[in-house]
Amino acid sequence: MPIAERMDQRRQRVVEIAARLAAIDDRFAKWAANVGVETGSVKTDSERADLMAELDALVAHLYGLSRDQVDHIFATFHRGWDYKPRLAAVLAHFDRIGKK
């Protein structure tokens, strides 16, 4: 399990995305406020899918995976559904994150 430093921007972004995806409504208001996100901030399925792809890419970077390894994971562990659109989105984020 990778241990990212508290000030690592990737770690901070993982926390923000995970919190936004989890805090779907006012039941999570107190927790969301403690984490620093608004409840219900993810408005569309498209936004949710993009955040999930970015989260996958961030976690792959934190684990030290290569682009080829991410591709291999999707190709071998996502049988039975068309993983290619999600993989393309993950790799786009992966490449962008790698350039920082």
Secondary structure, DSSP 4 states (H G I P E B T S, - for coil): -----TT-HHHHHHHHHHHHHH--SGGGHHHHHHHT--TT---SHHHHHHHHHHHHHHHHHHTT--HHHHHHHHHHH-TTS--HHHHHHHHHHHHHHHT-
